[in-house]
């Protein structure tokens, strides 16, 4: 399963990115923004270009190096650290965490700390925005612990699911011309929307809105992802 953005192609990714930055700029409402897990800047740079002051926290030093190598990243301060605890000078009108990245934190306690750290960085009335996939255990037959989500030429993707600990490991098999395979695994802790709302409450945040995407589509029982906005009183 794709956990780091959808493989929508160049046009689809451009449209998605434009919708993302437009909504984030609206929520920043003229104030400064902090991105948790800023990565290589695929959201921060266009948001900064729109005139929103952006600061980032990123755990991966290689990603930070890649970000800083981009000329358009000038003026975006980045601190290397863990989004569960790292502090940067603020406060901010907006903290945001996109591309399902909160699921990379593999414990419930750690995910709660992400919310608490976001709240610590917000000014009064500021908001924390989380983009996250919706668990779909309906695809997992009873008694099975794995399901194939992609099977195509040169690539097989499957998820193994630990329902007790809410852990999904995505296994990505890529095959070369000689049929030799390379394997990449990525573990994630899935979070139900109601559980996410409780995490927010523990951090002093209240759900303001939830949509199926960045354009404001209705969130329904069939939605595969959501964009949730939490407000600090």
LUMGUPA-816892 format. One record per residue (C-alpha): residue in three letters; x, y, z. Coordinates in Angstrom, 2 decimals, padded with zeros to 5 digits. Layout:
REM residues N
site voke = ALA; u = X; v = Y; w = Z;
...
END
This chain:
REM residues 233
site voke = UNK; u = 000.00; v = 000.00; w = 000.00;
site voke = UNK; u = 001.26; v = 003.48; w = -000.79;
site voke = UNK; u = 002.04; v = 005.23; w = 002.51;
site voke = UNK; u = 004.03; v = 008.20; w = 001.22;
site voke = UNK; u = 001.63; v = 009.84; w = -001.15;
site voke = UNK; u = -000.29; v = 008.33; w = -004.02;
site voke = UNK; u = 001.40; v = 007.19; w = -007.21;
site voke = UNK; u = -000.80; v = 009.45; w = -009.30;
site voke = UNK; u = 001.66; v = 010.43; w = -012.02;
site voke = UNK; u = 003.14; v = 013.83; w = -012.74;
site voke = UNK; u = -000.12; v = 015.61; w = -013.59;
site voke = UNK; u = -002.00; v = 014.09; w = -010.67;
site voke = UNK; u = 000.83; v = 014.86; w = -008.26;
site voke = UNK; u = 000.95; v = 018.47; w = -009.47;
site voke = UNK; u = -002.79; v = 018.91; w = -008.95;
site voke = UNK; u = -002.61; v = 017.23; w = -005.55;
site voke = UNK; u = 000.32; v = 019.40; w = -004.52;
site voke = UNK; u = -001.45; v = 022.57; w = -005.60;
site voke = UNK; u = -004.53; v = 021.63; w = -003.57;
site voke = UNK; u = -002.37; v = 020.80; w = -000.56;
site voke = UNK; u = -000.48; v = 024.08; w = -000.53;
site voke = UNK; u = -003.63; v = 026.09; w = -001.22;
site voke = UNK; u = -005.42; v = 024.58; w = 001.77;
site voke = UNK; u = -002.38; v = 024.92; w = 004.06;
site voke = UNK; u = -001.90; v = 028.56; w = 003.07;
site voke = UNK; u = -005.57; v = 029.18; w = 003.86;
site voke = UNK; u = -005.19; v = 027.58; w = 007.29;
site voke = UNK; u = -001.99; v = 029.52; w = 008.04;
site voke = UNK; u = -004.07; v = 032.66; w = 007.50;
site voke = UNK; u = -001.08; v = 034.96; w = 007.18;
site voke = UNK; u = 000.90; v = 033.33; w = 010.00;
site voke = UNK; u = 003.95; v = 031.08; w = 010.08;
site voke = UNK; u = 003.88; v = 027.31; w = 009.54;
site voke = UNK; u = 005.89; v = 024.40; w = 010.93;
site voke = UNK; u = 006.15; v = 021.16; w = 008.99;
site voke = UNK; u = 006.83; v = 017.94; w = 010.89;
site voke = UNK; u = 008.88; v = 015.55; w = 008.71;
site voke = UNK; u = 009.65; v = 018.20; w = 006.10;
site voke = UNK; u = 011.62; v = 015.71; w = 003.99;
site voke = UNK; u = 012.99; v = 017.16; w = 000.77;
site voke = UNK; u = 010.54; v = 020.06; w = 000.78;
site voke = UNK; u = 007.92; v = 018.94; w = -001.73;
site voke = UNK; u = 005.23; v = 020.71; w = 000.33;
site voke = UNK; u = 007.31; v = 023.28; w = 002.22;
site voke = UNK; u = 008.94; v = 024.83; w = -000.85;
site voke = UNK; u = 005.72; v = 025.61; w = -002.78;
site voke = UNK; u = 004.08; v = 026.79; w = 000.45;
site voke = UNK; u = 007.05; v = 029.08; w = 001.13;
site voke = UNK; u = 006.82; v = 030.32; w = -002.47;
site voke = UNK; u = 003.23; v = 031.36; w = -001.74;
site voke = UNK; u = 004.54; v = 033.69; w = 000.96;
site voke = UNK; u = 003.99; v = 031.51; w = 004.03;
site voke = UNK; u = 007.02; v = 031.49; w = 006.38;
site voke = UNK; u = 007.87; v = 027.79; w = 006.84;
site voke = UNK; u = 010.13; v = 026.03; w = 009.34;
site voke = UNK; u = 010.78; v = 022.29; w = 009.31;
site voke = UNK; u = 011.72; v = 019.40; w = 011.58;
site voke = UNK; u = 013.21; v = 016.32; w = 009.91;
site voke = UNK; u = 014.76; v = 013.16; w = 011.35;
site voke = UNK; u = 016.70; v = 012.15; w = 008.22;
site voke = UNK; u = 019.93; v = 014.07; w = 007.66;
site voke = UNK; u = 020.23; v = 012.88; w = 004.02;
site voke = UNK; u = 016.76; v = 014.29; w = 003.29;
site voke = UNK; u = 017.72; v = 017.59; w = 004.92;
site voke = UNK; u = 020.87; v = 017.69; w = 002.78;
site voke = UNK; u = 018.76; v = 017.12; w = -000.35;
site voke = UNK; u = 016.38; v = 019.89; w = 000.70;
site voke = UNK; u = 019.19; v = 022.35; w = 001.38;
site voke = UNK; u = 020.72; v = 021.61; w = -002.02;
site voke = UNK; u = 017.66; v = 023.15; w = -003.68;
site voke = UNK; u = 018.09; v = 026.90; w = -004.30;
site voke = UNK; u = 014.41; v = 027.52; w = -003.64;
site voke = UNK; u = 014.79; v = 026.19; w = -000.07;
site voke = UNK; u = 016.70; v = 029.32; w = 000.97;
site voke = UNK; u = 014.83; v = 030.97; w = 003.81;
site voke = UNK; u = 013.35; v = 027.71; w = 005.15;
site voke = UNK; u = 014.98; v = 026.90; w = 008.51;
site voke = UNK; u = 015.23; v = 023.16; w = 009.23;
site voke = UNK; u = 016.16; v = 021.43; w = 012.48;
site voke = UNK; u = 017.31; v = 017.81; w = 012.45;
site voke = UNK; u = 015.35; v = 015.97; w = 015.11;
site voke = UNK; u = 012.41; v = 013.80; w = 016.13;
site voke = UNK; u = 008.96; v = 015.31; w = 015.65;
site voke = UNK; u = 007.79; v = 013.74; w = 018.91;
site voke = UNK; u = 010.05; v = 015.96; w = 021.00;
site voke = UNK; u = 012.20; v = 018.43; w = 019.03;
site voke = UNK; u = 011.47; v = 022.10; w = 019.76;
site voke = UNK; u = 012.02; v = 025.05; w = 017.43;
site voke = UNK; u = 011.46; v = 028.77; w = 018.00;
site voke = UNK; u = 007.83; v = 029.73; w = 017.47;
site voke = UNK; u = 004.95; v = 029.93; w = 017.98;
site voke = UNK; u = 003.18; v = 029.00; w = 014.75;
site voke = UNK; u = -000.30; v = 029.54; w = 013.38;
site voke = UNK; u = -000.09; v = 026.16; w = 011.64;
site voke = UNK; u = 001.67; v = 022.85; w = 012.24;
site voke = UNK; u = 001.15; v = 020.19; w = 009.59;
site voke = UNK; u = 002.09; v = 016.55; w = 009.00;
site voke = UNK; u = 001.28; v = 015.10; w = 005.58;
site voke = UNK; u = 001.74; v = 011.99; w = 003.43;
site voke = UNK; u = 000.66; v = 009.58; w = 006.20;
site voke = UNK; u = 003.90; v = 010.20; w = 008.10;
site voke = UNK; u = 002.41; v = 009.96; w = 011.59;
site voke = UNK; u = 001.98; v = 006.23; w = 010.90;
site voke = UNK; u = 005.79; v = 005.93; w = 010.76;
site voke = UNK; u = 005.75; v = 006.40; w = 014.54;
site voke = UNK; u = 005.24; v = 002.81; w = 015.64;
site voke = UNK; u = 003.71; v = 003.18; w = 019.11;
site voke = UNK; u = 000.50; v = 004.78; w = 020.31;
site voke = UNK; u = 002.42; v = 006.66; w = 023.00;
site voke = UNK; u = 004.78; v = 008.08; w = 020.40;
site voke = UNK; u = 001.90; v = 009.18; w = 018.19;
site voke = UNK; u = 000.32; v = 010.98; w = 021.16;
site voke = UNK; u = 003.64; v = 012.79; w = 021.68;
site voke = UNK; u = 003.48; v = 014.02; w = 018.09;
site voke = UNK; u = 000.19; v = 015.74; w = 018.95;
site voke = UNK; u = 001.58; v = 017.14; w = 022.19;
site voke = UNK; u = 004.63; v = 018.52; w = 020.42;
site voke = UNK; u = 002.42; v = 020.11; w = 017.78;
site voke = UNK; u = 000.30; v = 021.74; w = 020.49;
site voke = UNK; u = 003.41; v = 023.11; w = 022.21;
site voke = UNK; u = 004.38; v = 024.91; w = 019.00;
site voke = UNK; u = 000.98; v = 026.44; w = 018.26;
site voke = UNK; u = -000.14; v = 029.94; w = 019.07;
site voke = UNK; u = -003.59; v = 030.35; w = 020.64;
site voke = UNK; u = -006.19; v = 029.47; w = 018.03;
site voke = UNK; u = -003.61; v = 027.75; w = 015.80;
site voke = UNK; u = -004.25; v = 024.44; w = 014.07;
site voke = UNK; u = -002.56; v = 021.09; w = 013.54;
site voke = UNK; u = -003.29; v = 019.35; w = 010.23;
site voke = UNK; u = -002.81; v = 015.61; w = 009.74;
site voke = UNK; u = -003.12; v = 013.73; w = 006.45;
site voke = UNK; u = -003.53; v = 009.99; w = 007.00;
site voke = UNK; u = -004.76; v = 006.80; w = 005.36;
site voke = UNK; u = -007.79; v = 004.97; w = 006.71;
site voke = UNK; u = -007.20; v = 001.35; w = 007.80;
site voke = UNK; u = -009.03; v = -001.05; w = 005.50;
site voke = UNK; u = -009.04; v = -004.39; w = 007.26;
site voke = UNK; u = -012.02; v = -005.48; w = 005.16;
site voke = UNK; u = -009.51; v = -006.54; w = 002.49;
site voke = UNK; u = -007.96; v = -009.03; w = 004.93;
site voke = UNK; u = -009.79; v = -012.40; w = 004.82;
site voke = UNK; u = -010.48; v = -014.04; w = 008.21;
site voke = UNK; u = -007.51; v = -016.09; w = 009.36;
site voke = UNK; u = -005.12; v = -014.37; w = 006.93;
site voke = UNK; u = -002.31; v = -012.03; w = 007.97;
site voke = UNK; u = -001.26; v = -010.81; w = 004.52;
site voke = UNK; u = -002.90; v = -009.31; w = 001.46;
site voke = UNK; u = -001.51; v = -008.37; w = -001.95;
site voke = UNK; u = -002.23; v = -004.77; w = -002.88;
site voke = UNK; u = -000.33; v = -004.64; w = -006.21;
site voke = UNK; u = 000.67; v = -007.40; w = -008.64;
site voke = UNK; u = 002.07; v = -006.14; w = -011.91;
site voke = UNK; u = 005.01; v = -006.68; w = -014.24;
site voke = UNK; u = 008.22; v = -006.19; w = -012.28;
site voke = UNK; u = 006.54; v = -005.41; w = -008.98;
site voke = UNK; u = 004.57; v = -007.12; w = -006.24;
site voke = UNK; u = 003.39; v = -005.32; w = -003.13;
site voke = UNK; u = 001.85; v = -006.98; w = -000.11;
site voke = UNK; u = 000.90; v = -005.97; w = 003.41;
site voke = UNK; u = 001.28; v = -008.11; w = 006.51;
site voke = UNK; u = -000.97; v = -007.07; w = 009.36;
site voke = UNK; u = -000.56; v = -007.42; w = 013.13;
site voke = UNK; u = -004.05; v = -006.52; w = 014.32;
site voke = UNK; u = -003.11; v = -006.83; w = 018.01;
site voke = UNK; u = -000.52; v = -004.05; w = 017.82;
site voke = UNK; u = -002.06; v = -002.21; w = 014.83;
site voke = UNK; u = 001.10; v = -002.66; w = 012.77;
site voke = UNK; u = 001.13; v = -003.00; w = 008.98;
site voke = UNK; u = 004.37; v = -003.86; w = 007.21;
site voke = UNK; u = 004.36; v = -003.08; w = 003.50;
site voke = UNK; u = 006.65; v = -005.37; w = 001.49;
site voke = UNK; u = 007.75; v = -004.09; w = -001.92;
site voke = UNK; u = 009.30; v = -006.68; w = -004.27;
site voke = UNK; u = 010.86; v = -005.36; w = -007.46;
site voke = UNK; u = 012.14; v = -007.75; w = -010.12;
site voke = UNK; u = 014.90; v = -007.07; w = -012.65;
site voke = UNK; u = 015.22; v = -008.61; w = -016.09;
site voke = UNK; u = 016.98; v = -011.64; w = -014.62;
site voke = UNK; u = 014.11; v = -012.04; w = -012.14;
site voke = UNK; u = 016.38; v = -011.16; w = -009.26;
site voke = UNK; u = 014.31; v = -009.41; w = -006.61;
site voke = UNK; u = 015.01; v = -006.44; w = -004.40;
site voke = UNK; u = 012.92; v = -006.06; w = -001.26;
site voke = UNK; u = 012.03; v = -002.94; w = 000.68;
site voke = UNK; u = 009.91; v = -003.10; w = 003.84;
site voke = UNK; u = 008.19; v = -000.21; w = 005.59;
site voke = UNK; u = 006.40; v = -000.65; w = 008.93;
site voke = UNK; u = 003.50; v = 001.58; w = 009.96;
site voke = UNK; u = 001.16; v = 001.80; w = 012.94;
site voke = UNK; u = -002.35; v = 002.40; w = 011.66;
site voke = UNK; u = -004.68; v = 004.75; w = 013.52;
site voke = UNK; u = -008.46; v = 004.79; w = 013.38;
site voke = UNK; u = -009.93; v = 008.29; w = 012.92;
site voke = UNK; u = -011.68; v = 008.14; w = 016.30;
site voke = UNK; u = -008.40; v = 007.13; w = 017.95;
site voke = UNK; u = -006.67; v = 010.07; w = 016.27;
site voke = UNK; u = -009.31; v = 012.41; w = 017.69;
site voke = UNK; u = -008.68; v = 011.08; w = 021.19;
site voke = UNK; u = -004.93; v = 011.65; w = 020.75;
site voke = UNK; u = -005.75; v = 015.24; w = 019.86;
site voke = UNK; u = -007.90; v = 015.66; w = 022.96;
site voke = UNK; u = -005.05; v = 014.42; w = 025.14;
site voke = UNK; u = -002.94; v = 017.22; w = 023.68;
site voke = UNK; u = -005.60; v = 019.89; w = 024.22;
site voke = UNK; u = -006.72; v = 020.00; w = 020.58;
site voke = UNK; u = -010.24; v = 019.73; w = 019.17;
site voke = UNK; u = -011.31; v = 018.38; w = 015.78;
site voke = UNK; u = -012.50; v = 021.24; w = 013.60;
site voke = UNK; u = -012.97; v = 019.48; w = 010.25;
site voke = UNK; u = -012.29; v = 016.23; w = 008.42;
site voke = UNK; u = -012.40; v = 015.74; w = 004.66;
site voke = UNK; u = -011.46; v = 012.93; w = 002.30;
site voke = UNK; u = -008.84; v = 015.04; w = 000.50;
site voke = UNK; u = -007.30; v = 018.50; w = 000.25;
site voke = UNK; u = -010.08; v = 019.83; w = -001.98;
site voke = UNK; u = -012.72; v = 019.36; w = 000.72;
site voke = UNK; u = -014.47; v = 016.22; w = -000.52;
site voke = UNK; u = -016.83; v = 014.67; w = 002.00;
site voke = UNK; u = -015.35; v = 012.07; w = 004.34;
site voke = UNK; u = -017.47; v = 008.91; w = 004.21;
site voke = UNK; u = -017.32; v = 005.26; w = 005.25;
site voke = UNK; u = -015.73; v = 004.51; w = 001.87;
site voke = UNK; u = -012.96; v = 007.11; w = 002.11;
site voke = UNK; u = -009.43; v = 005.73; w = 001.95;
site voke = UNK; u = -007.72; v = 008.76; w = 003.48;
site voke = UNK; u = -008.52; v = 011.93; w = 005.36;
site voke = UNK; u = -007.25; v = 015.43; w = 006.06;
site voke = UNK; u = -008.10; v = 016.36; w = 009.64;
site voke = UNK; u = -007.77; v = 019.84; w = 011.14;
site voke = UNK; u = -007.38; v = 020.18; w = 014.92;
site voke = UNK; u = -007.64; v = 023.54; w = 016.67;
site voke = UNK; u = -005.93; v = 024.75; w = 019.84;
site voke = UNK; u = -008.21; v = 026.82; w = 022.05;
END
